[in-house]
Amino acid sequence: MIKSNNKVLMATAAGLVCLLLAGQAGAHGIYAKDRHDEVVIIYGHGPTDEKYEHKDLLELKGYGKDSAALKVDYSSKNGYITLAPLEDLKAVSAVFDNGYWSEQADGKWVKKSKDQVEGAKQGGRYMKYNTTILKPLGGAPKATGALLEIVPMVDPLTLKQGDKLEVQVLSNGEPVPNIELAAEITTNRMNNVVKTDRNGKATITIRNDGLNVLGTETETKLEDTTKADKSVNFATLAFTYPLGADE
């Protein structure tokens, strides 16, 4: 597990431009999504997603009305984590360990630490954090206390496409200033980047009439570079506007 040194995280908050163009582990995020009448934890990059191992999901928490804690049961199904049906479930938060990834001499990335890859150019240790709002919460969402998270100042499901949404980026509950935030990472991700202010806050325009996934990341250089050169934390906030009943 990456050490949670908030001062280091804020001091080394990295830009998203290179990350969002990349196709390797740093560019992938996690979020929850309805799929075939089930809530599934998605691991993906842009509009695509990939299968993963059950052990990669380190933590999954559920929230009901007014962000009250709820126990969530889940299981692995066809390479994804699927949540057991729970009518009162309004939101979830998750922590995902994506492990070590290294760039080989030929430029391809593999899920191995640097000391396992001959001639490795670079390597990283990657963690993913997410909050997904599934249904209206009845109030503003609360911070989860994650190592990195994006917290909306109002419930996004009370808004609509084209509305302004203020969010705050936090690390262990503390604001992360001057960090880049992508307003949508699954579509048109390069043209929706803003920066947080000194209080870790930023305002985005809600892009999609459907799934929206915001993203931000921090990068910390490691002193011991035997297995990796850096630790990277990628956080997402997701919410979806449902289709109308007549559709």
N, C-alpha and C positions, 0 to 999 in steps of 0.2 A: 504494500500500500504506500502511496506517495505521502510524504510528510506534509502536514498542513501548516506551513509557515506563511501566514497571511501577508507579512511585510514583503517577503520574497516574491510572492505571487503578484502583489500590486506593483512592485518595482520592475518586474520582468513581463508585464502584460504585453503579449505579442499581437501584431496585426493579423487580420483575417484574410488579407488578399491572397497571400501565398497558400494559406491553408485551404481556402475554398476552391482554389484552382487544382490543388493536389488530389490525387486519386488514392493515396495510401491511407494508413490508419488514422492519421490526424484529421482527415477531412470527414470521417464518418461520425454520425451522431446517433442518439437513441431517442425514441419517443413512443408513446402508446397510440394505437389506432384501431378503430373498428375494422375487422376483416371477417367476412362471412359470418356476421352476427356474433363475433367474439372480439374481446379486447386483447390485442396482441402487442408485445413489446417489439418494436421495429429497430433494427440496426442497419443503417444505410448511409449512402452518399448521394446527395441530390435526389432525383426521383426514383432511384433504384434502392433495393434493400437486399440483405444477404442473410443466410442462416448462421447460427452461432451455437455455442455450447451452453447448456444449462448453468454450468459452474461460472460462466462469465458474468452473470447477473448476481452481484453481491448483496443487493438490498432492494426491496420493493415495499413501499408503504402506500396505504390507501387513505383517502380523506372523504368525509361526508359533508353534510351541510355545514356552512361556516368553518370549513377546514378541520372539523373534528376528526380525530384519528379513527381509522377503521382497519380491522384485520383483513388482509387479502390473501386468499389461497391461489396458488398458481402452479402450473406444471409445464413440462416441455412437450411440444407437439410439432412434429415435422420440422424440427430445427428452429423453432421459435418458442418463446415463453408465452403461454396463454393464461389469462386470468379467469378464475372461476366466476360465474355470473353472480353479481351482487347489486341488487336494485338501488341501494342507497349510495353506491360508489359515485363520487363526483369528480375526483382527481386522484392521480397517483404520482409518486416520485420514485426515481430509480437511480441506482449506482451500478455502473457496468465497467468491469475490468477488461480492457482490450489488450493488456499484456505488452510485451516487447515486440517492436517491429524494427527491422533494419534494412537499409538499402544495400543491395549487392553491388559488386563491381560493374555489372551490366546495367545498373539503374533500376532494376526491379526490386520491389519491396517484399519481404518475407516475414512471417510471424515468428521471429527468433531474435534473441539478444545478440549484440554485436560479437560477443566472444564465441558465438556458434556459427558465424558467417565469415568465411575466409575472404579477406580483402574488403570488408564492409566499409562503405563510405561514411555512413552515419547511422545512428539509431536512436529510438525514443521509447519512453515508457508512457502508455496512453490510458487515461481514465475518462469515462463518460458519465455525465450527470444530466438528469432530466426531471422536469415537472410537466405533466400533461393534464390539462383541464378537460374533462370528458363531458360534464354537464354543469349548468349554472350552479355556483356555490352558495348563493344567497348573500354574498359579501365579497370584499376584496380578499384575494388569496393571501395566505401567510407564508413567511419564509420557512424553509425546511431545515436550515442550518447546515446545508451541504457545503463541501469544500469550495464549490463554485455553483452559482445558480442565478437564474434570471427571474425576478419577481415582478409581476404586473401590479400596478397601483390600483387597478380596478379589475373586476372579472371581465376578461376579454369577450366572454359570451354574451355580455350585455351590450356589446358594440356590434359593428358590421364592417364589411369590406369598405375601405376608403376612410374609415374613422382613424383618429389619432389615438395611440396607446402609449402611455408613459410606463416605463419599466425601470427597475433598479437591479444592477448587477452586484451580487454580494459574494463574499468569500468568508465562510464561517460566521455569517451574520454581519460582517463589516463591509461597507461600500467599497467598490473597486473603481477608482476614478480613471478617466482618460483611457478607457479600453474600447476597442472597436466591437461593434455589435451588428450582426447581419439580421436585417428585419425578416428575411425569408431565405432559408437555405435549400429548399427543395426546388425552387423555381427562380430564375433571374437573380441568383444570389450575389452576383458581383455589383449590382446596381442599387443595392439597398443597405449600404453600410453607413452607420452613424457612430459617434463617439459619446461615451458617458461623460457627465460633468464631474465636478469635484466631489459630489455626493453619490457618484455611481449611477446617476439617472440619465435616461435618454428617452426621446420620443420618436416612435416609428409610425409610419402609415400602414395600416393593415392591408396587405396586398391581395390575399385570396379570399374568394367566396367559397370556402371549403377548408382544406387543411392549411394551417400556417405553422411554420417551425422557425423560431428565432434561434440564433446561435452566437456564442462567444467563446473565446479560449484564452488560457494563460499558459505561458511557457517558462520553465525554470531550468537553467543550466545546472548540470550535475557535476560535483567535484570528482567523484569516481566515475570515469567514463568507460569502465571495463564492459559493462552490459549495455549502456545507453549514454548518449550525450546530453539528453534533456528529458524532463518529465513534462507532459502536456495534458492539461485538463480541458475538456470540451463540454460546455453546458448548453442545453437546449430548453426552450419553453415552447410547448405545443398546444394548440387548440384547433377545433374543427367546427365550422358552421354547417349544421346538417342540412340535407336536401329537404325541400318542402314535402309534405305528406302526399301531394298530388303528383309527385314526380316518381 
